[in-house]
Amino acid sequence: YGVTPLEVMASMAGVDFVRAIFDGRLPAPPIMQTIEPFDSTAEPGVVVFHSIPGFRHYNPIGSVHGGYAATLLDSAMGLAVHTALPAGTGYTTLEFKVSFIKGMTRDTGPVRTEGRTLSVGRRAATAEARITDSKGRLLAHATTTCLVFELPATSPVGS
């Protein structure tokens, strides 16, 4: 786990950057230690990954904390946006809305999270994501708006 240097990220098309994280050529961001995704795929505008909710994700009332689902959904939506961006372009989440449909426990088993872009422009992007269980039942869904921006040019130290 780690953070890829900005100049490396800026040099790659978004879909290539996300694929490089998924296949281990670039480090996964530290937040992924929390959700431990597997079977991850990225296409322009779409990402899919799987995760298994566990006891370590529990809240005080004995079920998986909503932050686990929110992390899955926010990650899928942001990465879907990233896959649609050209080299030299970045994004950040401006807002997102989550709807929790069905609770999760450690007995839920593997969940599938899919993020898809809805619109990607020069300044803003929107996306949606869904979490489903192994039977295809909807557990949670979300929408987001992201700010899209040009990444700052980097230059060698001392120039």
N, C-alpha and C positions, 0 to 999 in steps of 0.2 A: 504494500500500500504506500501511496505517496502522491505528490502533486507534480504534474508534468510542467516543466518550465514554459512560460508564456510564449517564448519564441518558437518552441516546438509545436505547441498547439496552433499558433497563428500560421504556421507554415503548411498546415494540412487542411484539406476539405473536412467539414464536420463529420461526414459519414466515415471517412477514413480514420479520423481521430477516435471516434466511438468504437469502431471495429478494433482498433489497436488496443484499446483498453480491454474490450471483451475477450480478445485472444491472447492477452498477456504481453504484448509487445511494449505497452506503456503501463505504468502502474495504475491500479484501480484507486480511486479516491478513498481516503480514510473512512468516510461515512459508509462505504460499502462493507466494512467490517461488521457493521450493525445488522445488515440484512443478508449478507453472504449470497449474492445472486449466483445462479448457475444456468446453463443452457441459454445463454444470452445471444440474441441476434440483432443486427441493425441493418436497415435498408433506409434509403432516403425517406424521411418523414415518419418512420415506424421503428420502434424498438420493442423487443419482447424479452423478458427474463423471468426466471422462476426463483422462488425463495421458500423457505420452510419456517413458519412462525413457531417459536419455541417458548419454553417456560421463561427464558431470559427476557422475553418481550412483554411479560405480564405486568398489568397494573394492579393497584391494591384490591380491586374487586374480583380478581381471579380470571381475567381474560386478557387477550392481547391488547396492549395499549394502542390507542388510535394513532399515536405517533409513528408506529411501525407502518401502518397502512399509508399514512401521510408521506412518509419517507419513500416508500415504494412508488406511490403515485407521482410525487414531485420529481423524483429521479427519472421516471419513465417519460414524463412530459418534457422535462428539460432536455434529456438526451434525444428525444424525438425531434425537438426544435434544432438541437445541435447538428443532427444528421442532415438537416436541410440547408445548412449555412455554408457559404463558400469559405475558402481559406482567408484568413485575416479578419474574420467576423466572429464576434462573441455575443453572449446573451446573459441575462440575469432575470430571475423570476420577479415580476412586479406584484403579482397576487395569484392566489389559487384558492379554489373552493372544493371542499371534500364532502361527499355524502357517504356515510357509513350505512350499509344496507343490512349486513349480517355479521355478527361477531365472529372472531377467530379465537381458537385455543390451540394448544400444542397438539391436539388431536385432529385439527383441520387438515394437516398434511400439506403437501406442496401447493403453493398458489402461483398463478400465472398473472403477471402484470404486463399490460400492453399499453404503450403510449403512441399516440398518432397526432401529427400536426393537423390543424384545421386551416390555418392561414399563416403564411410566412412572408412578411414584407421587409422593406428596408429598415424600418424603425420598430416594428412590433410583430410579434408572432403569438398565435393562440394554439393550444393543443388540448387534448383530452386523454384520459387514461382510465383503465378498468382493471380491477383485480377480480379474478374468478378462481374458484376451487377446482379440484380435479374432475368434478362432475359438470363443470361449466356454469355453476351458479354464481351470480354476481354478489360479491362481498362488499365492494366499495367502488366509487367512481369519482372523477374530479375533472375540473377544467382549470386552465391557467392562461395568463397573459404574461408574455416575456418582453422585455426591452431588448432590441437588437442593436448592436453598435459595432463600429470598426474598432479592432484591437489596436492599442497604441503601438507605434513602430518602436522596435527596440534597436539599440545600437551598441556596439562594443564599448566596454568601459574605457573612458579616457578619450573618446572621440567627440 
